[in-house]
Amino acid sequence: MQEKEPEPHGAPLRRFTDPGYVPLCASLAEVRGNIDRLDRQIVALLAERGRYVKDAARFKRDAFQISAPQRQQEVIDKVRALAEQMGAYPEVVEAAYRALIAGFIACEQQDHLGMVAVEAA
């Protein structure tokens, strides 16, 4: 059997057994269109988050304060709880946030290196 990508405009090939499940789309193309729409929104929100991360560097003295392990755990706990409340996969949200936090910390450390201390008043 030759493997190939699914037909984007074809009918569903499987169904959920959960009687409460309500399909969201009529085709895979429609699913992908909605995912693309959400990706644009997510990237815009990540860009905004990144601007706040950059601004946070102004308030931190050193690399430990940038990494802020206690704050990292607070964020992970918060987003896992939000995921559970909103019906998301908590393990996916946690993995995504761990990667986001690591990436943002690396960027914030670079930003911090390019800064100068504020003169004492």
C-alpha positions in Angstrom: 0.0 0.0 0.0 1.4 3.4 -1.0 1.3 6.0 1.7 0.0 9.4 0.7 -1.3 12.6 2.3 -5.1 12.7 3.1 -7.5 14.2 0.6 -8.1 17.8 2.0 -11.6 18.0 0.5 -12.7 14.4 1.0 -15.3 13.1 3.5 -14.3 12.0 7.0 -12.8 8.5 7.1 -13.3 7.9 10.8 -15.7 9.1 13.6 -15.4 9.5 17.3 -17.4 7.1 19.5 -18.0 9.8 22.1 -21.7 10.8 21.6 -21.0 14.2 23.0 -18.4 15.0 20.3 -19.6 17.7 17.8 -17.6 18.0 14.6 -16.3 21.4 13.9 -15.6 21.2 10.2 -16.9 19.5 7.0 -13.5 18.8 5.5 -9.8 18.6 6.3 -9.2 21.7 4.3 -11.6 23.6 6.6 -9.8 22.2 9.6 -6.4 23.4 8.2 -7.8 26.8 7.3 -8.9 27.3 10.9 -5.6 26.0 12.2 -3.8 28.5 10.0 -6.1 31.3 11.3 -5.3 30.4 14.8 -1.6 30.2 14.1 -1.6 33.8 12.9 -3.3 34.8 16.1 -0.9 32.7 18.2 2.2 34.2 16.5 0.8 37.7 17.0 0.3 37.0 20.7 3.8 35.5 21.0 5.3 38.6 19.4 3.4 40.7 22.0 4.6 38.4 24.8 8.2 38.8 23.5 8.0 42.5 23.7 7.1 42.2 27.4 9.9 39.8 28.0 12.3 42.2 26.4 10.9 45.0 28.6 11.3 42.8 31.7 15.1 42.6 31.1 15.3 46.2 32.3 14.3 45.2 35.8 16.7 42.3 36.3 20.2 42.4 37.6 21.8 39.1 36.4 21.3 35.8 34.6 19.7 34.2 37.7 17.1 36.9 37.8 16.5 36.4 34.1 15.9 32.7 34.5 13.8 33.1 37.6 13.2 29.4 38.3 10.3 30.1 40.8 8.5 32.3 38.2 9.0 29.6 35.6 7.2 27.0 37.8 4.5 29.5 38.6 3.9 30.0 34.8 3.9 26.3 34.1 1.4 25.6 37.0 -0.8 28.4 35.8 -1.0 27.4 32.2 -1.6 23.7 33.1 -4.5 24.8 35.2 -5.8 27.0 32.4 -5.4 24.1 29.9 -7.5 21.9 32.1 -10.2 24.6 32.5 -10.3 25.3 28.8 -10.3 21.7 27.6 -6.8 21.8 26.1 -4.3 19.0 26.4 -2.3 20.0 29.6 0.7 18.0 28.6 0.9 19.7 25.2 0.4 23.2 26.8 3.1 22.4 29.4 5.6 21.2 26.7 4.9 24.2 24.6 5.4 26.6 27.5 8.6 25.0 28.6 9.9 25.5 25.0 8.6 29.1 24.9 10.1 29.9 28.3 13.5 28.5 27.3 13.5 30.4 24.0 12.4 33.7 25.7 15.0 33.3 28.4 17.7 32.9 25.8 16.5 36.1 24.0 16.2 38.0 27.3 19.7 37.1 28.2 21.0 38.4 24.9 19.0 41.6 25.4 20.3 41.9 28.9 23.9 41.7 27.6 23.3 44.7 25.3 22.1 46.9 28.1 23.8 49.3 30.4 23.2 50.0 34.1 20.9 52.9 35.0 22.9 55.7 36.6 22.2 56.2 40.3 20.1 59.3 40.9 
